[in-house]
Protein backbone atom coordinates (compact mmCIF):
# COMPACT_ATOMS: atom_id res chain seq x y z
CA UNK A 1 0.00 0.00 0.00
CA UNK A 2 1.32 3.44 -0.89
CA UNK A 3 2.23 5.80 1.89
CA UNK A 4 -0.74 7.88 3.09
CA UNK A 5 -3.43 5.64 1.60
CA UNK A 6 -4.44 4.24 5.00
CA UNK A 7 -5.53 7.76 5.98
CA UNK A 8 -8.02 8.01 3.11
CA UNK A 9 -11.70 7.36 3.91
CA UNK A 10 -13.01 3.96 2.83
CA UNK A 11 -16.15 3.23 0.86
CA UNK A 12 -18.97 1.36 2.57
CA UNK A 13 -17.90 -1.80 0.73
CA UNK A 14 -14.29 -1.21 1.82
CA UNK A 15 -15.38 -0.92 5.45
CA UNK A 16 -17.46 -4.12 5.17
CA UNK A 17 -14.56 -6.01 3.64
CA UNK A 18 -12.22 -4.84 6.38
CA UNK A 19 -14.67 -5.79 9.18
CA UNK A 20 -16.02 -9.12 7.96
CA UNK A 21 -14.14 -10.12 4.82
CA UNK A 22 -17.53 -10.15 3.05
CA UNK A 23 -18.86 -7.46 0.77
CA UNK A 24 -22.64 -7.11 0.48
CA UNK A 25 -24.16 -6.40 -2.89
CA UNK A 26 -25.55 -2.93 -3.51
CA UNK A 27 -29.30 -2.36 -3.76
CA UNK A 28 -28.87 -1.63 -7.48
CA UNK A 29 -27.09 -4.96 -8.09
CA UNK A 30 -29.77 -6.82 -6.14
CA UNK A 31 -32.52 -5.09 -8.17
CA UNK A 32 -30.82 -6.05 -11.44
CA UNK A 33 -30.53 -9.67 -10.26
CA UNK A 34 -34.19 -9.79 -9.15
CA UNK A 35 -35.26 -8.50 -12.58
CA UNK A 36 -33.53 -11.29 -14.47
CA UNK A 37 -34.26 -14.47 -12.48
CA UNK A 38 -37.41 -16.57 -12.26
CA UNK A 39 -39.94 -16.55 -9.43
CA UNK A 40 -38.73 -20.00 -8.37
CA UNK A 41 -35.16 -18.77 -7.95
CA UNK A 42 -36.43 -15.75 -6.03
CA UNK A 43 -38.42 -18.04 -3.72
CA UNK A 44 -35.28 -20.01 -2.82
CA UNK A 45 -33.19 -16.84 -2.45
CA UNK A 46 -35.79 -15.07 -0.30
CA UNK A 47 -36.30 -18.19 1.85
CA UNK A 48 -32.53 -18.56 2.20
CA UNK A 49 -32.61 -22.29 1.47
CA UNK A 50 -33.54 -24.83 -1.14
CA UNK A 51 -36.28 -27.44 -1.02
CA UNK A 52 -34.81 -30.89 -1.41
CA UNK A 53 -36.97 -33.99 -1.14
CA UNK A 54 -36.54 -36.16 1.95
CA UNK A 55 -35.37 -39.75 1.74
CA UNK A 56 -38.94 -40.90 2.34
CA UNK A 57 -40.20 -38.71 -0.50
CA UNK A 58 -37.53 -39.46 -3.10
CA UNK A 59 -36.13 -42.73 -1.88
CA UNK A 60 -32.41 -43.25 -1.71
CA UNK A 61 -30.65 -44.00 -4.96
CA UNK A 62 -26.94 -43.67 -5.57
CA UNK A 63 -25.72 -42.45 -8.93
CA UNK A 64 -22.04 -43.34 -8.60
CA UNK A 65 -19.20 -44.43 -6.35
CA UNK A 66 -16.40 -41.88 -5.94
CA UNK A 67 -12.62 -42.49 -5.85
CA UNK A 68 -12.74 -43.03 -2.08
CA UNK A 69 -15.41 -45.74 -2.35
CA UNK A 70 -18.23 -43.52 -1.06
CA UNK A 71 -21.72 -43.75 -2.56
CA UNK A 72 -22.86 -40.53 -4.24
CA UNK A 73 -26.47 -39.33 -4.12
CA UNK A 74 -27.68 -36.24 -6.02
CA UNK A 75 -30.86 -34.29 -5.24
CA UNK A 76 -32.22 -31.39 -7.25
CA UNK A 77 -34.08 -28.53 -5.57
CA UNK A 78 -37.78 -29.05 -6.25
CA UNK A 79 -38.35 -25.28 -6.39
CA UNK A 80 -35.65 -23.62 -8.52
CA UNK A 81 -34.25 -26.73 -10.23
CA UNK A 82 -30.81 -25.05 -10.31
CA UNK A 83 -29.28 -26.32 -7.05
CA UNK A 84 -28.07 -29.90 -6.68
CA UNK A 85 -27.20 -31.31 -3.28
CA UNK A 86 -24.42 -33.87 -3.63
CA UNK A 87 -24.25 -36.28 -0.69
CA UNK A 88 -21.52 -38.83 -0.05
CA UNK A 89 -22.52 -41.90 1.95
CA UNK A 90 -20.52 -44.69 3.52
CA UNK A 91 -21.90 -48.18 3.93
CA UNK A 92 -20.60 -50.24 6.86
CA UNK A 93 -21.38 -53.82 7.76
CA UNK A 94 -22.02 -54.17 11.53
CA UNK A 95 -23.23 -57.30 13.33
CA UNK A 96 -24.81 -58.83 10.30
CA UNK A 97 -26.53 -55.70 8.99
CA UNK A 98 -25.50 -52.80 6.81
CA UNK A 99 -25.61 -49.22 8.16
CA UNK A 100 -25.28 -46.11 6.04
CA UNK A 101 -23.82 -42.81 7.21
CA UNK A 102 -23.81 -39.52 5.35
CA UNK A 103 -20.18 -38.43 5.33
CA UNK A 104 -20.34 -35.17 3.39
CA UNK A 105 -22.76 -32.91 1.57
CA UNK A 106 -22.22 -29.94 -0.70
CA UNK A 107 -24.15 -27.84 -3.20
CA UNK A 108 -23.53 -27.54 -6.91
CA UNK A 109 -25.31 -25.02 -9.09
CA UNK A 110 -26.48 -25.65 -12.64
CA UNK A 111 -27.21 -23.22 -15.42
CA UNK A 112 -30.85 -23.50 -16.49
CA UNK A 113 -31.92 -24.34 -20.05
CA UNK A 114 -32.50 -20.64 -20.75
CA UNK A 115 -29.06 -19.67 -19.38
CA UNK A 116 -30.45 -18.63 -15.99
CA UNK A 117 -28.05 -18.90 -13.06
CA UNK A 118 -28.89 -19.12 -9.36
CA UNK A 119 -25.75 -17.32 -8.29
CA UNK A 120 -25.26 -13.62 -8.97
CA UNK A 121 -22.43 -12.45 -11.19
CA UNK A 122 -18.99 -12.68 -9.62
CA UNK A 123 -17.74 -9.46 -8.10
CA UNK A 124 -21.18 -8.07 -7.20
CA UNK A 125 -21.00 -9.02 -3.53
CA UNK A 126 -23.11 -11.31 -1.39
CA UNK A 127 -26.89 -10.99 -1.67
CA UNK A 128 -28.71 -11.84 1.54
CA UNK A 129 -32.26 -13.23 1.70
CA UNK A 130 -33.32 -9.97 3.33
CA UNK A 131 -31.92 -7.91 0.44
CA UNK A 132 -33.75 -10.13 -2.07
CA UNK A 133 -37.02 -9.79 -0.12
CA UNK A 134 -36.59 -6.03 0.18
CA UNK A 135 -36.07 -5.73 -3.57
CA UNK A 136 -39.09 -7.93 -4.41
CA UNK A 137 -41.28 -5.95 -1.99
CA UNK A 138 -40.07 -2.61 -3.35
CA UNK A 139 -40.87 -3.69 -6.90
CA UNK A 140 -44.31 -4.99 -5.88
CA UNK A 141 -45.17 -1.71 -4.17
CA UNK A 142 -43.63 0.63 -6.76
CA UNK A 143 -45.95 3.42 -7.86
CA UNK A 144 -47.83 3.53 -4.56
CA UNK A 145 -47.40 6.40 -2.15
CA UNK A 146 -46.55 5.91 1.49
CA UNK A 147 -49.69 7.84 2.46
CA UNK A 148 -51.90 5.52 0.38
CA UNK A 149 -50.24 2.46 1.90
CA UNK A 150 -50.77 3.79 5.44
CA UNK A 151 -54.41 4.53 4.68
CA UNK A 152 -54.95 1.02 3.27
CA UNK A 153 -53.24 -0.56 6.30
CA UNK A 154 -55.45 1.41 8.72
CA UNK A 155 -58.55 0.39 6.77
CA UNK A 156 -57.45 -3.26 6.84
CA UNK A 157 -56.97 -3.01 10.63
CA UNK A 158 -60.46 -1.53 11.03
CA UNK A 159 -61.97 -4.34 8.92
CA UNK A 160 -60.12 -6.99 10.92
CA UNK A 161 -61.31 -5.45 14.19
CA UNK A 162 -64.89 -5.33 12.90
CA UNK A 163 -64.74 -9.01 11.93
CA UNK A 164 -63.26 -9.86 15.33
CA UNK A 165 -66.19 -8.23 17.06
CA UNK A 166 -65.34 -4.70 17.96
CA UNK A 167 -62.79 -1.99 18.18
CA UNK A 168 -59.14 -3.02 18.54
CA UNK A 169 -58.85 -1.89 22.20
CA UNK A 170 -62.26 -3.12 23.39
CA UNK A 171 -61.44 -6.78 23.88
CA UNK A 172 -58.39 -6.03 25.95
CA UNK A 173 -60.39 -3.75 28.27
CA UNK A 174 -63.19 -6.30 28.75
CA UNK A 175 -60.66 -9.05 29.47
CA UNK A 176 -59.05 -6.88 32.13
CA UNK A 177 -62.48 -6.20 33.65
CA UNK A 178 -63.32 -9.93 33.73
CA UNK A 179 -60.02 -10.77 35.39
CA UNK A 180 -60.62 -8.13 38.08
CA UNK A 181 -64.03 -9.62 38.98
C-alpha positions in Angstrom: 0.0 0.0 0.0 1.3 3.4 -0.9 2.2 5.8 1.9 -0.7 7.9 3.1 -3.4 5.6 1.6 -4.4 4.2 5.0 -5.5 7.8 6.0 -8.0 8.0 3.1 -11.7 7.4 3.9 -13.0 4.0 2.8 -16.1 3.2 0.9 -19.0 1.4 2.6 -17.9 -1.8 0.7 -14.3 -1.2 1.8 -15.4 -0.9 5.5 -17.5 -4.1 5.2 -14.6 -6.0 3.6 -12.2 -4.8 6.4 -14.7 -5.8 9.2 -16.0 -9.1 8.0 -14.1 -10.1 4.8 -17.5 -10.2 3.0 -18.9 -7.5 0.8 -22.6 -7.1 0.5 -24.2 -6.4 -2.9 -25.6 -2.9 -3.5 -29.3 -2.4 -3.8 -28.9 -1.6 -7.5 -27.1 -5.0 -8.1 -29.8 -6.8 -6.1 -32.5 -5.1 -8.2 -30.8 -6.1 -11.4 -30.5 -9.7 -10.3 -34.2 -9.8 -9.2 -35.3 -8.5 -12.6 -33.5 -11.3 -14.5 -34.3 -14.5 -12.5 -37.4 -16.6 -12.3 -39.9 -16.5 -9.4 -38.7 -20.0 -8.4 -35.2 -18.8 -7.9 -36.4 -15.7 -6.0 -38.4 -18.0 -3.7 -35.3 -20.0 -2.8 -33.2 -16.8 -2.5 -35.8 -15.1 -0.3 -36.3 -18.2 1.8 -32.5 -18.6 2.2 -32.6 -22.3 1.5 -33.5 -24.8 -1.1 -36.3 -27.4 -1.0 -34.8 -30.9 -1.4 -37.0 -34.0 -1.1 -36.5 -36.2 2.0 -35.4 -39.7 1.7 -38.9 -40.9 2.3 -40.2 -38.7 -0.5 -37.5 -39.5 -3.1 -36.1 -42.7 -1.9 -32.4 -43.2 -1.7 -30.6 -44.0 -5.0 -26.9 -43.7 -5.6 -25.7 -42.4 -8.9 -22.0 -43.3 -8.6 -19.2 -44.4 -6.4 -16.4 -41.9 -5.9 -12.6 -42.5 -5.9 -12.7 -43.0 -2.1 -15.4 -45.7 -2.3 -18.2 -43.5 -1.1 -21.7 -43.8 -2.6 -22.9 -40.5 -4.2 -26.5 -39.3 -4.1 -27.7 -36.2 -6.0 -30.9 -34.3 -5.2 -32.2 -31.4 -7.3 -34.1 -28.5 -5.6 -37.8 -29.0 -6.3 -38.4 -25.3 -6.4 -35.7 -23.6 -8.5 -34.2 -26.7 -10.2 -30.8 -25.1 -10.3 -29.3 -26.3 -7.1 -28.1 -29.9 -6.7 -27.2 -31.3 -3.3 -24.4 -33.9 -3.6 -24.2 -36.3 -0.7 -21.5 -38.8 0.0 -22.5 -41.9 2.0 -20.5 -44.7 3.5 -21.9 -48.2 3.9 -20.6 -50.2 6.9 -21.4 -53.8 7.8 -22.0 -54.2 11.5 -23.2 -57.3 13.3 -24.8 -58.8 10.3 -26.5 -55.7 9.0 -25.5 -52.8 6.8 -25.6 -49.2 8.2 -25.3 -46.1 6.0 -23.8 -42.8 7.2 -23.8 -39.5 5.4 -20.2 -38.4 5.3 -20.3 -35.2 3.4 -22.8 -32.9 1.6 -22.2 -29.9 -0.7 -24.2 -27.8 -3.2 -23.5 -27.5 -6.9 -25.3 -25.0 -9.1 -26.5 -25.7 -12.6 -27.2 -23.2 -15.4 -30.8 -23.5 -16.5 -31.9 -24.3 -20.1 -32.5 -20.6 -20.8 -29.1 -19.7 -19.4 -30.5 -18.6 -16.0 -28.1 -18.9 -13.1 -28.9 -19.1 -9.4 -25.7 -17.3 -8.3 -25.3 -13.6 -9.0 -22.4 -12.4 -11.2 -19.0 -12.7 -9.6 -17.7 -9.5 -8.1 -21.2 -8.1 -7.2 -21.0 -9.0 -3.5 -23.1 -11.3 -1.4 -26.9 -11.0 -1.7 -28.7 -11.8 1.5 -32.3 -13.2 1.7 -33.3 -10.0 3.3 -31.9 -7.9 0.4 -33.7 -10.1 -2.1 -37.0 -9.8 -0.1 -36.6 -6.0 0.2 -36.1 -5.7 -3.6 -39.1 -7.9 -4.4 -41.3 -5.9 -2.0 -40.1 -2.6 -3.3 -40.9 -3.7 -6.9 -44.3 -5.0 -5.9 -45.2 -1.7 -4.2 -43.6 0.6 -6.8 -46.0 3.4 -7.9 -47.8 3.5 -4.6 -47.4 6.4 -2.2 -46.5 5.9 1.5 -49.7 7.8 2.5 -51.9 5.5 0.4 -50.2 2.5 1.9 -50.8 3.8 5.4 -54.4 4.5 4.7 -54.9 1.0 3.3 -53.2 -0.6 6.3 -55.4 1.4 8.7 -58.6 0.4 6.8 -57.5 -3.3 6.8 -57.0 -3.0 10.6 -60.5 -1.5 11.0 -62.0 -4.3 8.9 -60.1 -7.0 10.9 -61.3 -5.4 14.2 -64.9 -5.3 12.9 -64.7 -9.0 11.9 -63.3 -9.9 15.3 -66.2 -8.2 17.1 -65.3 -4.7 18.0 -62.8 -2.0 18.2 -59.1 -3.0 18.5 -58.8 -1.9 22.2 -62.3 -3.1 23.4 -61.4 -6.8 23.9 -58.4 -6.0 26.0 -60.4 -3.8 28.3 -63.2 -6.3 28.8 -60.7 -9.0 29.5 -59.0 -6.9 32.1 -62.5 -6.2 33.7 -63.3 -9.9 33.7 -60.0 -10.8 35.4 -60.6 -8.1 38.1 -64.0 -9.6 39.0 
